Amino acid sequence: MNAAVAEVLASGQYINGPIVETFAQAFGEYVGTKHCIVCNSGTDALYLALRAYNIGPGDEVITSPFTFIATAEAISAVGATPVFVDIDPDTFNIDVAKIEAAIGDRTRAIMPVHLFGRPVNMGPIMDLAARYDLTVIEDCAQATGAEWMGQQVGRIGQVGCFSFFPTKNLGGCGDGGALTTNDDDLAATARMLSEHGSRVKYHHEVIGVNSRLDSVQAAILAIKLRHLDRWNQQRSQVADRYHSLLEPVTEVIRPLPVTFGRSVWNQYTLRLPQATAEGQERNQIQQLMRESGVICMVYYPIPLHLQPVYRSLGYQPGDLPQAEATAHQVLSLPMFPELGETAQNRVVQTLKSVLAEVGLKAAQYC
């Protein structure tokens, strides 16, 4: 990586250029699509996809309330309205059985989020999209390399959107993103939009944006892409060890296995179903773990439909009960490819001690 970055610095080509084109082609081939448009961030990839399909004011896009703000933010940024559908708490992903009821006259697209590296069950979504003539934009930010029915996420819908934020499975040393598609027109339009609405320099067809992946990031990502499958396999091994170590810990619910594909475990997220609605016990457990030297994270403490920015949409507490309850129950344990057995034992032993200290009751499995 040091040599690759030095080569870029010596070249003087810091934006676009051969290394960016080489990485874009390699990443498109990895996902299995004809086209890959690299850009400034995963958020921009979502925005460009929506813009390229001319989704805007007056349109609605169905998505999950249990995800990072960028998913809905991109919908709002193009002037469309996010419509939130409750989640399946066993997968943390959108409940595909509830999507059809949310489809209306203004619906233009469905944006499933492959959360925590776990693929959404895309079959019912693709069937609905075909029946109602909707576009499917996959948010793959946390799921690079995940598979559904033998297919890489990002090539199942009309377009896939990826993030290269440093904490992602394929992360750079700064921001970055990509859009993957087999749609020639979509690819050409998205590329034009990312270059100030221009196909030919100084000739501008529409108001676009400046969203490019810089050459240093492309050089770093091109090298890391070669190791991605190995790292994802190591993450799976870490997840398997957690499954085994946590089996006797009755206070938590472990992630369910994926029956129709492969997770890449961007996060290993537990549920603490006996935690109160305010998440007080969960927050106390997180703090006590931190004080013991084990950093756990909470993704995401407030579902999007209850965020202040979306108050105008009229959602009320209780409207999406599974997302709301899950937001108060989740706790993500340390997860990265190099996490060894000794460290994992320490994580789980610390968790057991903290659970006993807090006095959380055993989970009621159903």
N, C-alpha and C positions, 0 to 999 in steps of 0.2 A: 504493500500500500504506500509506503514511504517513497519507493522508487516511482510508482505510478503518479503520485501527486507531484513529485519533483519534475517529472516529464511534462506534465500539464503546465506547471509554472514556467518551465523553460520554453514551452511552445508559444506562449502569448495568446493562445486561444482559450479563453476562460468561459465563453458562452457558445453553445452549439459546437460545431466542429466534429471531427471524426470519432472521438471517443464517446461523445453523446450518441451519435448515430449507431455506433457499434453496440453500446449497452442497450439502447432501445430495441434493436433487432434481436439481441440475445434474450432480453426479457420477454419480448413477444413470442419468441420460439419456446421459451420455458413455459409460458402460460398455454401456448398452443393456438395463438390467434395470428391472423394475417398482419395486423397493424398494432403498433404500440406507440403512443404519443406520450413522451415524458414531459413533466411539468414541475411546477414549483412545490406542490404539496398534494397530499391526498384530498384535501378540501378542494383545491383547484381542479383536480381530476373530476370530482363529483359535479362541480360547477360547470366545467366545460362540457361534460356529458349532457347535462340538462339543457344548456344553451344550444348545443349542437342539434338536439331534438326539438328545438324551438318551444320548450316548455317554459312558461312564464306567467304573467298576471292572469288570474282567472282560472288557472289550472290547479289541480291537486295531485299530490304524490303521496302514496301510502308507504309508511315506514314504521320502524320500531321506536318506542319511547325510551328503550333501555339501551343507550349507546352514547358515544361522545357527541357533543353539540354539533360537530362539523357535519354530520349526516343531515340533520334538519336545517342547519345554517345554510348549506348550499342550496337547498330547496327555497328557502326564504330569500336568498341572495339573488335568485333569478326572478323573484316576484311571485312565485307560486306558493301554495299553502301546504304545509305538511299535515297529513292525516295520520294520527297515531293509532296503531292496532296493538292490543295487549300481547304479552309474551307468554311462552311456555316456560314456566319456572324450572323445569327439568333440563332445558337446553340453553336458557337465557336468550334464545332467538325469537323472532316474531312467530306468533301462533298462526301457522298457515291456515288452520281451519276457520279463523276469524277474519281473514282478509276479504273474502267475497262480500260480506255484509257491509264493508266500508267502501266498496266501489260505487261511485255515483256518476252522474252525467259529466262532471268536471274532471274525473280521474284520468290522468294521462300516463302515469307510470307507477310501478312498484319498485321500491328500493330496499331489498332485503339486506341485512347486515350480518355477515358471518362473524359473530362476536366471539372474542377470546380465542380465535383460531378454529372454531367449530363451524363446519358448513351448515347452512340452512338446508332443509329438505326442499330442494328446488322443483321437484316434480309437480306438486300441486300449484306452485306459483307460475310455472311455465304454462300449465294447462289454463289457468285463469287468464293469463296474459293473452294467450291465443284466442280464447273465447271472447274477451272483451276488447281486443285490439289495443293492448297496453304495451308499453316499453318496460323492460326489466333492466334496471341499473344495479349491478351488484356492488355493494360496499365491501371490498375485500381488504380494507386497511389493516386488519389484524390477522389475516388468514392467507398470506402468501404461501403457496404450496399445498394448501388444503384441497381435498378432493371430494366430489359428490358423484357417486356412481361411476367411478373411474375417470372422471373429468376434472381437470383443474378448475377451481373457482376463478371467475374472471373471463371464462369463455362460454358459460352456460346461458347467461342472459345476452341481451344485445350489446352490452358494454360492461366491463369490469373496471373498478377504480381502486388503485393501490396507493398506500403510503409508504414512504421510506424514512419516516421519522426514526430517530436513533433507537427507540425501544421496540421497534417492530422486528419480526423474524428476519427480514432483510432490511437492515437499517443503515443509513448513511451517517455522516458526521455533520449533519445539518438537516434541513428540510428537503423534501423531494417527493415526487409522486408520479404516477403513470396511469394511463387510460388504455385498456386493451379492447379490441373489437375485430370482428370479421366484416363489418359494414364499411365499404369503401367510402361512401358519401359521408358517413359519420366521422370517419378518420380524417378526411380532408377538411371538413368543417371545423372539427375540434382543433386541428393543427393551425388552421387560419386564425381561429379565435385566440389561441394562445400566443400568436405573434401580432398583436395589435390589430386583429381583423384583416390581416394582409397575407395574400398568397405570393405577391410580387412586391419587392421592396419599394416603399413609398407609394404604393397603390392600396388604398384601404377600402374594403367593401362594406364592413360593418364596424360598430364599436366593439373592439375586443379587449383583451387584457394582456399584460406582460407576465407570462407564466412559463418559465423555462427552467430546466434542470441544468445547473452549471457543470462545467467540465470536471472540476475537482470531485464533485459528488458522483458523477458518472464513472470516473476512474475507480473510485473506491467501491461503488456498487458492483461494477463489472467483476472485480476480484471476489467480492463476498458472495456473488451469485453462484460461483463455482462450488461453494461450500454449503449452500443453503439446504440441500437435501440431507446432508449429513447432520447439520445442526438441528433440522426438524426431527430427524430420527432420534437424536440425543434428547430432545425435548419430550418425545414420546416415552423414552426410557425413564426420564425423570417423573413423568406423569404416572407411569406404571408403578414406580416405587412408592409414590405418594398413595396410590390406590391401596397398595398392600399395607403400608404403615398405618393408614388411617382406618382400615377396616374395623378395628375394635373400638374406635373413637365414636361412641354412639351419639355424642352431642352435635355432630356435623353430618351433613349430606354431601357426599362426594359427587363430582361430575359424572354423569352417565356416559357409557361408551357410545360411540357413533356407530349406528347399525348400517348406514347407507353410504359411508365414505370414510374420510380420514381427517382428524383434527391435527393441527400443527401446534396447539398448545401455546399460543401467545401468552395466555394466563392460565393458571390452575386455580379455579375459583370454587370455594366452598359455600354452602348455605348453612346458616345458623337459624333454623326455623323456629326455635323457641325464643329468639330475640324479640323484644317489644317493638311495637310499631314505630317508635322513635329511634330505634337502632342504638339505644344507650348501651346495652350489653356488648353489642358488636364493637362499638367505638371504644369501650373500655378494654375489650380483648385486644384490639389493635394497638392501643396505647401501651398496655402491659407487655405485649410482644416486643414492641419497639424498645421499651426500657430494658428488656432482656437481650437486646441486640439482634432481634429478628424483625426485619422490615416487611410488614404486610400492607397491602394497598386495598382501597375500597373503590371499585369501579361499578356503579356510579351511584352516589348517595341520593341524588334527586333526579327522578325520571324527567324526560324532556317536557312532557305535557304539563308538568307542574313548575317548570322554570319561569321566573318572572318575565322573561322576554316573550313567552308564549301565553301570557295571561289573557291576551285579547282573543285567543282562539276559543275561550270559554270552557276549557276543561276544568273539572272540579275533583278534589280528592275523592277517591272511590270509583272514579270512572274507569280506570285501568288497574284493577286491584292486584293482579299478579305482578306487574311491573313495580307498583308501589311497595308491595310487601317485600319483593326481592331486593329492592334498593336498600332496605333496612337490614337485610340478612347476609349479604355477600361479603366475603373476605378472600382476597387473593393472596396465596402463599408465594414465597420467592420461586421464580421460574426462569431459568436460562440454561442453555445447553451444557455448560460446564459444571452445573450443580451436582456435587458428588454425594455418595451414599452417607458419608459421615455428616455432612452438612444437613442433609435431609432428615437424618435421625434427630439432629439437634432441633431442627424446626418443629418436628412433630412432638418431641418430648416437651419443648417449651410450650407448644399449644396445649398439650394435655395438662400441664401444670397451671397454665392460665385459666383454662376452662374450669378446673377444679376450684381455683381461687374465686372466680366470678360466680360459680355455682349455677351455671346454665344447665338446664335439664336435658335429658336425652331426647333426640329427635324422634318425632312420631312419624315413622315411615308409612306410606300409604300405597 
